[in-house]
Amino acid sequence: MKKGRIIVLLLSFFIVWNVNCISSLAYESENTSRVDERARKKSFQLNVFRYEIGVEISRTYNSRNDIPDTYSYSIYDNNLSCWLSGDLKLKSVEFQNNKYRATFSGKIGAFIN
């Protein structure tokens, strides 16, 4: 009988000890991942901003059907040493000298750090 009680006590002790170990490991893992996540977010914070300018351009087309609703436009800015680009929206269409003159306007820009 004593032998059975000792075995039950030892098993109870090991079960309680294992539960404590597992819960403390889970707590450490959870806290470590929170710290790692905060450190990762801080290390990837870049000083990036969007630089934009307003643009209006005209293009000539032979047919009204050839004129798109938007026009992709890019220019290189020597001062910033980067490309500025964006989609311009159709602003107006005029018929002159048997050609269609389409005017597009909008903002183009780039992300700069």
PDB file as gemmi writes it, atoms N, CA and C in Angstrom:
CRYST1    1.000    1.000    1.000  90.00  90.00  90.00 P 1                      
ATOM      1  N   MET A   1       0.810  -1.185   0.000  1.00  0.00           N  
ATOM      2  CA  MET A   1       0.000   0.000   0.000  1.00  0.00           C  
ATOM      3  C   MET A   1       0.858   1.255   0.000  1.00  0.00           C  
ATOM      4  N   LYS A   2       1.919   1.251   0.814  1.00  0.00           N  
ATOM      5  CA  LYS A   2       2.807   2.398   0.853  1.00  0.00           C  
ATOM      6  C   LYS A   2       3.462   2.618  -0.497  1.00  0.00           C  
ATOM      7  N   LYS A   3       3.802   1.538  -1.148  1.00  0.00           N  
ATOM      8  CA  LYS A   3       4.442   1.622  -2.455  1.00  0.00           C  
ATOM      9  C   LYS A   3       3.509   2.295  -3.468  1.00  0.00           C  
ATOM     10  N   GLY A   4       2.243   2.002  -3.422  1.00  0.00           N  
ATOM     11  CA  GLY A   4       1.261   2.587  -4.312  1.00  0.00           C  
ATOM     12  C   GLY A   4       1.082   4.082  -4.059  1.00  0.00           C  
ATOM     13  N   ARG A   5       1.103   4.464  -2.774  1.00  0.00           N  
ATOM     14  CA  ARG A   5       0.973   5.879  -2.431  1.00  0.00           C  
ATOM     15  C   ARG A   5       2.191   6.669  -2.897  1.00  0.00           C  
ATOM     16  N   ILE A   6       3.343   6.077  -2.740  1.00  0.00           N  
ATOM     17  CA  ILE A   6       4.571   6.760  -3.167  1.00  0.00           C  
ATOM     18  C   ILE A   6       4.556   6.961  -4.684  1.00  0.00           C  
ATOM     19  N   ILE A   7       4.138   5.963  -5.417  1.00  0.00           N  
ATOM     20  CA  ILE A   7       4.063   6.078  -6.876  1.00  0.00           C  
ATOM     21  C   ILE A   7       3.070   7.157  -7.273  1.00  0.00           C  
ATOM     22  N   VAL A   8       1.905   7.189  -6.613  1.00  0.00           N  
ATOM     23  CA  VAL A   8       0.889   8.196  -6.912  1.00  0.00           C  
ATOM     24  C   VAL A   8       1.434   9.592  -6.589  1.00  0.00           C  
ATOM     25  N   LEU A   9       2.126   9.746  -5.462  1.00  0.00           N  
ATOM     26  CA  LEU A   9       2.707  11.039  -5.100  1.00  0.00           C  
ATOM     27  C   LEU A   9       3.766  11.468  -6.108  1.00  0.00           C  
ATOM     28  N   LEU A  10       4.618  10.539  -6.510  1.00  0.00           N  
ATOM     29  CA  LEU A  10       5.653  10.860  -7.493  1.00  0.00           C  
ATOM     30  C   LEU A  10       5.041  11.251  -8.829  1.00  0.00           C  
ATOM     31  N   LEU A  11       4.033  10.512  -9.279  1.00  0.00           N  
ATOM     32  CA  LEU A  11       3.359  10.848 -10.525  1.00  0.00           C  
ATOM     33  C   LEU A  11       2.688  12.216 -10.423  1.00  0.00           C  
ATOM     34  N   SER A  12       2.052  12.500  -9.308  1.00  0.00           N  
ATOM     35  CA  SER A  12       1.411  13.806  -9.115  1.00  0.00           C  
ATOM     36  C   SER A  12       2.457  14.913  -9.155  1.00  0.00           C  
ATOM     37  N   PHE A  13       3.577  14.677  -8.480  1.00  0.00           N  
ATOM     38  CA  PHE A  13       4.651  15.674  -8.475  1.00  0.00           C  
ATOM     39  C   PHE A  13       5.141  15.942  -9.902  1.00  0.00           C  
ATOM     40  N   PHE A  14       5.400  14.907 -10.690  1.00  0.00           N  
ATOM     41  CA  PHE A  14       5.895  15.079 -12.055  1.00  0.00           C  
ATOM     42  C   PHE A  14       4.861  15.763 -12.961  1.00  0.00           C  
ATOM     43  N   ILE A  15       3.599  15.446 -12.761  1.00  0.00           N  
ATOM     44  CA  ILE A  15       2.547  16.090 -13.561  1.00  0.00           C  
ATOM     45  C   ILE A  15       2.500  17.580 -13.262  1.00  0.00           C  
ATOM     46  N   VAL A  16       2.506  17.940 -11.973  1.00  0.00           N  
ATOM     47  CA  VAL A  16       2.481  19.363 -11.591  1.00  0.00           C  
ATOM     48  C   VAL A  16       3.734  20.058 -12.103  1.00  0.00           C  
ATOM     49  N   TRP A  17       4.881  19.423 -11.973  1.00  0.00           N  
ATOM     50  CA  TRP A  17       6.142  20.009 -12.412  1.00  0.00           C  
ATOM     51  C   TRP A  17       6.141  20.227 -13.932  1.00  0.00           C  
ATOM     52  N   ASN A  18       5.644  19.252 -14.706  1.00  0.00           N  
ATOM     53  CA  ASN A  18       5.575  19.388 -16.166  1.00  0.00           C  
ATOM     54  C   ASN A  18       4.633  20.511 -16.581  1.00  0.00           C  
ATOM     55  N   VAL A  19       3.483  20.635 -15.917  1.00  0.00           N  
ATOM     56  CA  VAL A  19       2.544  21.704 -16.242  1.00  0.00           C  
ATOM     57  C   VAL A  19       3.201  23.063 -15.995  1.00  0.00           C  
ATOM     58  N   ASN A  20       3.931  23.204 -14.891  1.00  0.00           N  
ATOM     59  CA  ASN A  20       4.626  24.454 -14.595  1.00  0.00           C  
ATOM     60  C   ASN A  20       5.686  24.759 -15.652  1.00  0.00           C  
ATOM     61  N   CYS A  21       6.450  23.761 -16.042  1.00  0.00           N  
ATOM     62  CA  CYS A  21       7.488  23.957 -17.058  1.00  0.00           C  
ATOM     63  C   CYS A  21       6.880  24.380 -18.387  1.00  0.00           C  
ATOM     64  N   ILE A  22       5.830  23.710 -18.792  1.00  0.00           N  
ATOM     65  CA  ILE A  22       5.199  24.012 -20.075  1.00  0.00           C  
ATOM     66  C   ILE A  22       4.598  25.412 -20.062  1.00  0.00           C  
ATOM     67  N   SER A  23       3.918  25.779 -18.981  1.00  0.00           N  
ATOM     68  CA  SER A  23       3.307  27.107 -18.929  1.00  0.00           C  
ATOM     69  C   SER A  23       4.368  28.201 -18.876  1.00  0.00           C  
ATOM     70  N   SER A  24       5.489  27.961 -18.180  1.00  0.00           N  
ATOM     71  CA  SER A  24       6.534  28.989 -18.147  1.00  0.00           C  
ATOM     72  C   SER A  24       7.219  29.114 -19.508  1.00  0.00           C  
ATOM     73  N   LEU A  25       7.387  28.014 -20.225  1.00  0.00           N  
ATOM     74  CA  LEU A  25       7.958  28.081 -21.568  1.00  0.00           C  
ATOM     75  C   LEU A  25       7.029  28.820 -22.511  1.00  0.00           C  
ATOM     76  N   ALA A  26       5.734  28.564 -22.406  1.00  0.00           N  
ATOM     77  CA  ALA A  26       4.767  29.253 -23.251  1.00  0.00           C  
ATOM     78  C   ALA A  26       4.774  30.745 -22.948  1.00  0.00           C  
ATOM     79  N   TYR A  27       4.875  31.111 -21.661  1.00  0.00           N  
ATOM     80  CA  TYR A  27       4.915  32.527 -21.281  1.00  0.00           C  
ATOM     81  C   TYR A  27       6.165  33.197 -21.846  1.00  0.00           C  
ATOM     82  N   GLU A  28       7.331  32.513 -21.711  1.00  0.00           N  
ATOM     83  CA  GLU A  28       8.576  33.072 -22.249  1.00  0.00           C  
ATOM     84  C   GLU A  28       8.492  33.226 -23.762  1.00  0.00           C  
ATOM     85  N   SER A  29       7.952  32.220 -24.424  1.00  0.00           N  
ATOM     86  CA  SER A  29       7.840  32.265 -25.876  1.00  0.00           C  
ATOM     87  C   SER A  29       6.929  33.406 -26.305  1.00  0.00           C  
ATOM     88  N   GLU A  30       5.816  33.590 -25.595  1.00  0.00           N  
ATOM     89  CA  GLU A  30       4.877  34.650 -25.938  1.00  0.00           C  
ATOM     90  C   GLU A  30       5.528  36.015 -25.744  1.00  0.00           C  
ATOM     91  N   ASN A  31       6.222  36.214 -24.627  1.00  0.00           N  
ATOM     92  CA  ASN A  31       6.872  37.497 -24.365  1.00  0.00           C  
ATOM     93  C   ASN A  31       8.012  37.749 -25.335  1.00  0.00           C  
ATOM     94  N   THR A  32       8.769  36.725 -25.661  1.00  0.00           N  
ATOM     95  CA  THR A  32       9.873  36.883 -26.604  1.00  0.00           C  
ATOM     96  C   THR A  32       9.349  37.285 -27.966  1.00  0.00           C  
ATOM     97  N   SER A  33       8.259  36.667 -28.414  1.00  0.00           N  
ATOM     98  CA  SER A  33       7.728  37.017 -29.724  1.00  0.00           C  
ATOM     99  C   SER A  33       7.199  38.449 -29.733  1.00  0.00           C  
ATOM    100  N   ARG A  34       6.638  38.917 -28.632  1.00  0.00           N  
ATOM    101  CA  ARG A  34       6.185  40.311 -28.562  1.00  0.00           C  
ATOM    102  C   ARG A  34       7.363  41.266 -28.670  1.00  0.00           C  
ATOM    103  N   VAL A  35       8.433  40.957 -27.936  1.00  0.00           N  
ATOM    104  CA  VAL A  35       9.620  41.809 -27.973  1.00  0.00           C  
ATOM    105  C   VAL A  35      10.236  41.783 -29.366  1.00  0.00           C  
ATOM    106  N   ASP A  36      10.336  40.598 -29.960  1.00  0.00           N  
ATOM    107  CA  ASP A  36      10.899  40.478 -31.306  1.00  0.00           C  
ATOM    108  C   ASP A  36      10.063  41.260 -32.312  1.00  0.00           C  
ATOM    109  N   GLU A  37       8.732  41.198 -32.170  1.00  0.00           N  
ATOM    110  CA  GLU A  37       7.844  41.902 -33.092  1.00  0.00           C  
ATOM    111  C   GLU A  37       8.048  43.412 -32.960  1.00  0.00           C  
ATOM    112  N   ARG A  38       8.158  43.913 -31.711  1.00  0.00           N  
ATOM    113  CA  ARG A  38       8.387  45.351 -31.513  1.00  0.00           C  
ATOM    114  C   ARG A  38       9.735  45.759 -32.093  1.00  0.00           C  
ATOM    115  N   ALA A  39      10.753  44.951 -31.870  1.00  0.00           N  
ATOM    116  CA  ALA A  39      12.087  45.275 -32.394  1.00  0.00           C  
ATOM    117  C   ALA A  39      12.090  45.248 -33.911  1.00  0.00           C  
ATOM    118  N   ARG A  40      11.379  44.290 -34.491  1.00  0.00           N  
ATOM    119  CA  ARG A  40      11.328  44.188 -35.947  1.00  0.00           C  
ATOM    120  C   ARG A  40      10.608  45.404 -36.529  1.00  0.00           C  
ATOM    121  N   LYS A  41       9.514  45.823 -35.899  1.00  0.00           N  
ATOM    122  CA  LYS A  41       8.792  46.986 -36.402  1.00  0.00           C  
ATOM    123  C   LYS A  41       9.649  48.239 -36.316  1.00  0.00           C  
ATOM    124  N   LYS A  42      10.399  48.404 -35.233  1.00  0.00           N  
ATOM    125  CA  LYS A  42      11.248  49.580 -35.082  1.00  0.00           C  
ATOM    126  C   LYS A  42      12.378  49.579 -36.101  1.00  0.00           C  
ATOM    127  N   SER A  43      12.941  48.415 -36.367  1.00  0.00           N  
ATOM    128  CA  SER A  43      14.073  48.365 -37.282  1.00  0.00           C  
ATOM    129  C   SER A  43      13.665  48.619 -38.731  1.00  0.00           C  
ATOM    130  N   PHE A  44      12.370  48.457 -39.060  1.00  0.00           N  
ATOM    131  CA  PHE A  44      11.920  48.665 -40.425  1.00  0.00           C  
ATOM    132  C   PHE A  44      11.205  49.997 -40.627  1.00  0.00           C  
ATOM    133  N   GLN A  45      11.260  50.874 -39.650  1.00  0.00           N  
ATOM    134  CA  GLN A  45      10.653  52.181 -39.823  1.00  0.00           C  
ATOM    135  C   GLN A  45      11.575  53.028 -40.691  1.00  0.00           C  
ATOM    136  N   LEU A  46      11.127  53.309 -41.886  1.00  0.00           N  
ATOM    137  CA  LEU A  46      11.924  54.079 -42.826  1.00  0.00           C  
ATOM    138  C   LEU A  46      11.418  55.505 -42.886  1.00  0.00           C  
ATOM    139  N   ASN A  47      12.313  56.410 -43.171  1.00  0.00           N  
ATOM    140  CA  ASN A  47      11.927  57.801 -43.363  1.00  0.00           C  
ATOM    141  C   ASN A  47      11.622  58.001 -44.839  1.00  0.00           C  
ATOM    142  N   VAL A  48      10.439  57.579 -45.243  1.00  0.00           N  
ATOM    143  CA  VAL A  48      10.027  57.642 -46.632  1.00  0.00           C  
ATOM    144  C   VAL A  48       8.839  58.588 -46.735  1.00  0.00           C  
ATOM    145  N   PHE A  49       8.849  59.427 -47.753  1.00  0.00           N  
ATOM    146  CA  PHE A  49       7.703  60.288 -47.978  1.00  0.00           C  
ATOM    147  C   PHE A  49       7.387  60.328 -49.458  1.00  0.00           C  
ATOM    148  N   ARG A  50       6.195  60.765 -49.767  1.00  0.00           N  
ATOM    149  CA  ARG A  50       5.718  60.821 -51.149  1.00  0.00           C  
ATOM    150  C   ARG A  50       5.893  62.245 -51.658  1.00  0.00           C  
ATOM    151  N   TYR A  51       6.603  62.378 -52.747  1.00  0.00           N  
ATOM    152  CA  TYR A  51       6.793  63.669 -53.409  1.00  0.00           C  
ATOM    153  C   TYR A  51       5.899  63.688 -54.638  1.00  0.00           C  
ATOM    154  N   GLU A  52       5.052  64.709 -54.781  1.00  0.00           N  
ATOM    155  CA  GLU A  52       4.117  64.786 -55.909  1.00  0.00           C  
ATOM    156  C   GLU A  52       4.146  66.168 -56.542  1.00  0.00           C  
ATOM    157  N   ILE A  53       3.888  66.182 -57.845  1.00  0.00           N  
ATOM    158  CA  ILE A  53       3.717  67.447 -58.565  1.00  0.00           C  
ATOM    159  C   ILE A  53       2.499  67.326 -59.470  1.00  0.00           C  
ATOM    160  N   GLY A  54       1.867  68.458 -59.732  1.00  0.00           N  
ATOM    161  CA  GLY A  54       0.743  68.489 -60.666  1.00  0.00           C  
ATOM    162  C   GLY A  54       1.252  68.626 -62.092  1.00  0.00           C  
ATOM    163  N   VAL A  55       0.627  67.894 -63.005  1.00  0.00           N  
ATOM    164  CA  VAL A  55       1.067  67.886 -64.401  1.00  0.00           C  
ATOM    165  C   VAL A  55      -0.153  68.008 -65.308  1.00  0.00           C  
ATOM    166  N   GLU A  56       0.026  68.743 -66.400  1.00  0.00           N  
ATOM    167  CA  GLU A  56      -0.985  68.802 -67.452  1.00  0.00           C  
ATOM    168  C   GLU A  56      -0.254  68.683 -68.783  1.00  0.00           C  
ATOM    169  N   ILE A  57      -0.658  67.710 -69.589  1.00  0.00           N  
ATOM    170  CA  ILE A  57      -0.004  67.482 -70.885  1.00  0.00           C  
ATOM    171  C   ILE A  57      -1.075  67.357 -71.968  1.00  0.00           C  
ATOM    172  N   SER A  58      -0.655  67.572 -73.221  1.00  0.00           N  
ATOM    173  CA  SER A  58      -1.550  67.401 -74.373  1.00  0.00           C  
ATOM    174  C   SER A  58      -0.936  66.397 -75.332  1.00  0.00           C  
ATOM    175  N   ARG A  59      -1.782  65.584 -75.920  1.00  0.00           N  
ATOM    176  CA  ARG A  59      -1.370  64.605 -76.916  1.00  0.00           C  
ATOM    177  C   ARG A  59      -2.330  64.695 -78.093  1.00  0.00           C  
ATOM    178  N   THR A  60      -1.815  64.385 -79.303  1.00  0.00           N  
ATOM    179  CA  THR A  60      -2.616  64.459 -80.523  1.00  0.00           C  
ATOM    180  C   THR A  60      -2.951  63.052 -81.006  1.00  0.00           C  
ATOM    181  N   TYR A  61      -4.212  62.857 -81.413  1.00  0.00           N  
ATOM    182  CA  TYR A  61      -4.686  61.562 -81.895  1.00  0.00           C  
ATOM    183  C   TYR A  61      -5.426  61.744 -83.221  1.00  0.00           C  
ATOM    184  N   ASN A  62      -5.389  60.709 -84.054  1.00  0.00           N  
ATOM    185  CA  ASN A  62      -6.083  60.737 -85.346  1.00  0.00           C  
ATOM    186  C   ASN A  62      -7.575  60.460 -85.205  1.00  0.00           C  
ATOM    187  N   SER A  63      -7.954  59.694 -84.196  1.00  0.00           N  
ATOM    188  CA  SER A  63      -9.357  59.298 -84.032  1.00  0.00           C  
ATOM    189  C   SER A  63      -9.771  59.504 -82.573  1.00  0.00           C  
ATOM    190  N   ARG A  64     -11.019  59.833 -82.393  1.00  0.00           N  
ATOM    191  CA  ARG A  64     -11.547  59.995 -81.030  1.00  0.00           C  
ATOM    192  C   ARG A  64     -11.513  58.675 -80.271  1.00  0.00           C  
ATOM    193  N   ASN A  65     -11.675  57.585 -80.990  1.00  0.00           N  
ATOM    194  CA  ASN A  65     -11.652  56.255 -80.362  1.00  0.00           C  
ATOM    195  C   ASN A  65     -10.275  55.867 -79.829  1.00  0.00           C  
ATOM    196  N   ASP A  66      -9.229  56.520 -80.308  1.00  0.00           N  
ATOM    197  CA  ASP A  66      -7.867  56.217 -79.848  1.00  0.00           C  
ATOM    198  C   ASP A  66      -7.530  56.880 -78.517  1.00  0.00           C  
ATOM    199  N   ILE A  67      -8.327  57.809 -78.074  1.00  0.00           N  
ATOM    200  CA  ILE A  67      -8.007  58.576 -76.863  1.00  0.00           C  
ATOM    201  C   ILE A  67      -8.399  57.767 -75.621  1.00  0.00           C  
ATOM    202  N   PRO A  68      -7.426  57.489 -74.750  1.00  0.00           N  
ATOM    203  CA  PRO A  68      -7.734  56.732 -73.524  1.00  0.00           C  
ATOM    204  C   PRO A  68      -8.325  57.643 -72.433  1.00  0.00           C  
ATOM    205  N   ASP A  69      -8.956  57.050 -71.442  1.00  0.00           N  
ATOM    206  CA  ASP A  69      -9.491  57.808 -70.302  1.00  0.00           C  
ATOM    207  C   ASP A  69      -8.376  58.237 -69.344  1.00  0.00           C  
ATOM    208  N   THR A  70      -7.307  57.423 -69.298  1.00  0.00           N  
ATOM    209  CA  THR A  70      -6.140  57.757 -68.467  1.00  0.00           C  
ATOM    210  C   THR A  70      -4.883  57.585 -69.298  1.00  0.00           C  
ATOM    211  N   TYR A  71      -3.847  58.315 -68.898  1.00  0.00           N  
ATOM    212  CA  TYR A  71      -2.587  58.280 -69.634  1.00  0.00           C  
ATOM    213  C   TYR A  71      -1.452  58.117 -68.626  1.00  0.00           C  
ATOM    214  N   SER A  72      -0.686  57.036 -68.735  1.00  0.00           N  
ATOM    215  CA  SER A  72       0.462  56.821 -67.848  1.00  0.00           C  
ATOM    216  C   SER A  72       1.592  57.744 -68.266  1.00  0.00           C  
ATOM    217  N   TYR A  73       2.136  58.463 -67.294  1.00  0.00           N  
ATOM    218  CA  TYR A  73       3.135  59.480 -67.615  1.00  0.00           C  
ATOM    219  C   TYR A  73       4.279  59.413 -66.612  1.00  0.00           C  
ATOM    220  N   SER A  74       5.514  59.517 -67.110  1.00  0.00           N  
ATOM    221  CA  SER A  74       6.715  59.498 -66.260  1.00  0.00           C  
ATOM    222  C   SER A  74       7.708  60.526 -66.763  1.00  0.00           C  
ATOM    223  N   ILE A  75       8.391  61.160 -65.817  1.00  0.00           N  
ATOM    224  CA  ILE A  75       9.509  62.050 -66.163  1.00  0.00           C  
ATOM    225  C   ILE A  75      10.621  61.815 -65.149  1.00  0.00           C  
ATOM    226  N   TYR A  76      11.840  62.083 -65.562  1.00  0.00           N  
ATOM    227  CA  TYR A  76      12.979  61.959 -64.659  1.00  0.00           C  
ATOM    228  C   TYR A  76      13.287  63.329 -64.075  1.00  0.00           C  
ATOM    229  N   ASP A  77      13.375  63.402 -62.753  1.00  0.00           N  
ATOM    230  CA  ASP A  77      13.697  64.652 -62.065  1.00  0.00           C  
ATOM    231  C   ASP A  77      15.176  64.639 -61.703  1.00  0.00           C  
ATOM    232  N   ASN A  78      15.965  65.504 -62.364  1.00  0.00           N  
ATOM    233  CA  ASN A  78      17.411  65.546 -62.119  1.00  0.00           C  
ATOM    234  C   ASN A  78      17.752  66.018 -60.710  1.00  0.00           C  
ATOM    235  N   ASN A  79      16.951  66.913 -60.155  1.00  0.00           N  
ATOM    236  CA  ASN A  79      17.225  67.406 -58.799  1.00  0.00           C  
ATOM    237  C   ASN A  79      17.061  66.315 -57.748  1.00  0.00           C  
ATOM    238  N   LEU A  80      16.052  65.480 -57.920  1.00  0.00           N  
ATOM    239  CA  LEU A  80      15.793  64.398 -56.965  1.00  0.00           C  
ATOM    240  C   LEU A  80      16.488  63.098 -57.350  1.00  0.00           C  
ATOM    241  N   SER A  81      16.959  63.022 -58.583  1.00  0.00           N  
ATOM    242  CA  SER A  81      17.596  61.806 -59.119  1.00  0.00           C  
ATOM    243  C   SER A  81      16.662  60.601 -59.041  1.00  0.00           C  
ATOM    244  N   CYS A  82      15.424  60.815 -59.495  1.00  0.00           N  
ATOM    245  CA  CYS A  82      14.461  59.705 -59.501  1.00  0.00           C  
ATOM    246  C   CYS A  82      13.370  59.972 -60.532  1.00  0.00           C  
ATOM    247  N   TRP A  83      12.637  58.921 -60.840  1.00  0.00           N  
ATOM    248  CA  TRP A  83      11.516  59.010 -61.767  1.00  0.00           C  
ATOM    249  C   TRP A  83      10.255  59.378 -61.007  1.00  0.00           C  
ATOM    250  N   LEU A  84       9.489  60.296 -61.573  1.00  0.00           N  
ATOM    251  CA  LEU A  84       8.158  60.631 -61.066  1.00  0.00           C  
ATOM    252  C   LEU A  84       7.160  60.044 -62.052  1.00  0.00           C  
ATOM    253  N   SER A  85       6.168  59.351 -61.581  1.00  0.00           N  
ATOM    254  CA  SER A  85       5.213  58.719 -62.488  1.00  0.00           C  
ATOM    255  C   SER A  85       3.825  58.680 -61.873  1.00  0.00           C  
ATOM    256  N   GLY A  86       2.846  58.489 -62.760  1.00  0.00           N  
ATOM    257  CA  GLY A  86       1.467  58.387 -62.320  1.00  0.00           C  
ATOM    258  C   GLY A  86       0.536  58.314 -63.504  1.00  0.00           C  
ATOM    259  N   ASP A  87      -0.739  58.139 -63.219  1.00  0.00           N  
ATOM    260  CA  ASP A  87      -1.772  58.080 -64.254  1.00  0.00           C  
ATOM    261  C   ASP A  87      -2.528  59.403 -64.272  1.00  0.00           C  
ATOM    262  N   LEU A  88      -2.553  60.031 -65.431  1.00  0.00           N  
ATOM    263  CA  LEU A  88      -3.259  61.290 -65.604  1.00  0.00           C  
ATOM    264  C   LEU A  88      -4.644  61.006 -66.169  1.00  0.00           C  
ATOM    265  N   LYS A  89      -5.609  61.799 -65.763  1.00  0.00           N  
ATOM    266  CA  LYS A  89      -6.991  61.618 -66.231  1.00  0.00           C  
ATOM    267  C   LYS A  89      -7.276  62.561 -67.395  1.00  0.00           C  
ATOM    268  N   LEU A  90      -8.100  62.093 -68.295  1.00  0.00           N  
ATOM    269  CA  LEU A  90      -8.509  62.897 -69.445  1.00  0.00           C  
ATOM    270  C   LEU A  90      -9.296  64.105 -68.951  1.00  0.00           C  
ATOM    271  N   LYS A  91      -8.825  65.286 -69.350  1.00  0.00           N  
ATOM    272  CA  LYS A  91      -9.465  66.527 -68.912  1.00  0.00           C  
ATOM    273  C   LYS A  91     -10.370  67.109 -70.000  1.00  0.00           C  
ATOM    274  N   SER A  92      -9.842  67.131 -71.244  1.00  0.00           N  
ATOM    275  CA  SER A  92     -10.643  67.693 -72.339  1.00  0.00           C  
ATOM    276  C   SER A  92     -10.166  67.148 -73.677  1.00  0.00           C  
ATOM    277  N   VAL A  93     -11.039  67.273 -74.689  1.00  0.00           N  
ATOM    278  CA  VAL A  93     -10.711  66.862 -76.056  1.00  0.00           C  
ATOM    279  C   VAL A  93     -11.171  67.980 -76.991  1.00  0.00           C  
ATOM    280  N   GLU A  94     -10.276  68.394 -77.891  1.00  0.00           N  
ATOM    281  CA  GLU A  94     -10.607  69.423 -78.886  1.00  0.00           C  
ATOM    282  C   GLU A  94     -10.287  68.881 -80.276  1.00  0.00           C  
ATOM    283  N   PHE A  95     -11.109  69.239 -81.234  1.00  0.00           N  
ATOM    284  CA  PHE A  95     -10.867  68.838 -82.624  1.00  0.00           C  
ATOM    285  C   PHE A  95     -10.247  70.032 -83.352  1.00  0.00           C  
ATOM    286  N   GLN A  96      -8.972  69.878 -83.807  1.00  0.00           N  
ATOM    287  CA  GLN A  96      -8.256  70.963 -84.492  1.00  0.00           C  
ATOM    288  C   GLN A  96      -7.502  70.389 -85.685  1.00  0.00           C  
ATOM    289  N   ASN A  97      -7.608  71.009 -86.809  1.00  0.00           N  
ATOM    290  CA  ASN A  97      -6.839  70.620 -88.008  1.00  0.00           C  
ATOM    291  C   ASN A  97      -6.968  69.131 -88.320  1.00  0.00           C  
ATOM    292  N   ASN A  98      -8.192  68.630 -88.276  1.00  0.00           N  
ATOM    293  CA  ASN A  98      -8.469  67.214 -88.560  1.00  0.00           C  
ATOM    294  C   ASN A  98      -7.780  66.250 -87.599  1.00  0.00           C  
ATOM    295  N   LYS A  99      -7.435  66.707 -86.430  1.00  0.00           N  
ATOM    296  CA  LYS A  99      -6.818  65.868 -85.383  1.00  0.00           C  
ATOM    297  C   LYS A  99      -7.542  66.151 -84.063  1.00  0.00           C  
ATOM    298  N   TYR A 100      -7.429  65.204 -83.152  1.00  0.00           N  
ATOM    299  CA  TYR A 100      -8.006  65.371 -81.819  1.00  0.00           C  
ATOM    300  C   TYR A 100      -6.872  65.692 -80.846  1.00  0.00           C  
ATOM    301  N   ARG A 101      -7.047  66.764 -80.116  1.00  0.00           N  
ATOM    302  CA  ARG A 101      -6.057  67.164 -79.116  1.00  0.00           C  
ATOM    303  C   ARG A 101      -6.649  66.861 -77.735  1.00  0.00           C  
ATOM    304  N   ALA A 102      -6.034  65.895 -77.065  1.00  0.00           N  
ATOM    305  CA  ALA A 102      -6.506  65.479 -75.744  1.00  0.00           C  
ATOM    306  C   ALA A 102      -5.595  66.078 -74.681  1.00  0.00           C  
ATOM    307  N   THR A 103      -6.203  66.610 -73.640  1.00  0.00           N  
ATOM    308  CA  THR A 103      -5.447  67.163 -72.513  1.00  0.00           C  
ATOM    309  C   THR A 103      -5.672  66.267 -71.309  1.00  0.00           C  
ATOM    310  N   PHE A 104      -4.572  65.866 -70.680  1.00  0.00           N  
ATOM    311  CA  PHE A 104      -4.600  65.002 -69.498  1.00  0.00           C  
ATOM    312  C   PHE A 104      -4.002  65.779 -68.328  1.00  0.00           C  
ATOM    313  N   SER A 105      -4.538  65.576 -67.146  1.00  0.00           N  
ATOM    314  CA  SER A 105      -3.981  66.243 -65.963  1.00  0.00           C  
ATOM    315  C   SER A 105      -4.080  65.330 -64.755  1.00  0.00           C  
ATOM    316  N   GLY A 106      -3.237  65.641 -63.768  1.00  0.00           N  
ATOM    317  CA  GLY A 106      -3.223  64.858 -62.536  1.00  0.00           C  
ATOM    318  C   GLY A 106      -1.911  65.047 -61.798  1.00  0.00           C  
ATOM    319  N   LYS A 107      -1.652  64.155 -60.872  1.00  0.00           N  
ATOM    320  CA  LYS A 107      -0.425  64.225 -60.081  1.00  0.00           C  
ATOM    321  C   LYS A 107       0.454  63.020 -60.404  1.00  0.00           C  
ATOM    322  N   ILE A 108       1.751  63.296 -60.462  1.00  0.00           N  
ATOM    323  CA  ILE A 108       2.735  62.230 -60.596  1.00  0.00           C  
ATOM    324  C   ILE A 108       3.671  62.363 -59.394  1.00  0.00           C  
ATOM    325  N   GLY A 109       4.302  61.281 -59.028  1.00  0.00           N  
ATOM    326  CA  GLY A 109       5.162  61.351 -57.865  1.00  0.00           C  
ATOM    327  C   GLY A 109       6.046  60.149 -57.702  1.00  0.00           C  
ATOM    328  N   ALA A 110       6.780  60.189 -56.582  1.00  0.00           N  
ATOM    329  CA  ALA A 110       7.685  59.098 -56.245  1.00  0.00           C  
ATOM    330  C   ALA A 110       7.828  59.040 -54.732  1.00  0.00           C  
ATOM    331  N   PHE A 111       8.167  57.863 -54.206  1.00  0.00           N  
ATOM    332  CA  PHE A 111       8.480  57.718 -52.791  1.00  0.00           C  
ATOM    333  C   PHE A 111       9.981  57.955 -52.630  1.00  0.00           C  
ATOM    334  N   ILE A 112      10.321  58.846 -51.730  1.00  0.00           N  
ATOM    335  CA  ILE A 112      11.718  59.245 -51.541  1.00  0.00           C  
ATOM    336  C   ILE A 112      12.098  59.030 -50.082  1.00  0.00           C  
ATOM    337  N   ASN A 113      13.305  58.523 -49.867  1.00  0.00           N  
ATOM    338  CA  ASN A 113      13.783  58.382 -48.475  1.00  0.00           C  
ATOM    339  C   ASN A 113      14.958  59.266 -48.222  1.00  0.00           C  
TER     340      ASN A 113                                                      
END                                                                             
